[in-house]
Amino acid sequence: MIFLDSSFIVAYKIENDSHHEKAVKIINEIVEGKHGEAVISDYIFDETITVVFRRSNKLSLAIEVGNELKDSIEIITVDNLSFENSWKIFNDQDNKFSFTDCTIIDLMKRKDIKDIATFDEDFKKVNGISVIGIP
């Protein structure tokens, strides 16, 4: 399995994003099965369509991206346990992870997901997580 971060999905969908070409390459690898099944969380869904809408200023593109995600990928819900675990991670951190990033860390650990497609360098600091997309 591979967790897709919003930075990765946005880079794939926004053609003038500086990471677009890398994201396309990684999407092709995911489609070929190189990284296993892709998943996101409901928080990443929210963050992704919000950023796509803000960056593109096109509601239609945000809706298109949302529909594609809903139709093609497993969306894991941040339940009460994940929320509380993430709040603890957020409070105890030495890094500068957003609360949404803390939910990713918790979900990946709880679901035993080792790989994340992201362009957020901070995830390289997390033990047990392998970042796909950043050398």
Buried (B, 14 or more C-beta within 10 A) or exposed (E): BBBBBBBBBBBBBBEEBEBBEBBEEBBEBBEEEEBEEBBBBEBBBBBBBBBBBEBBEEEEBBEBBBEEBEEEBEEBEBEEEBBEBBBEBBEEBEEEBEEBBBBBBBBBBEEEBBBBBBBBEBBEEBEEBEBBBBE
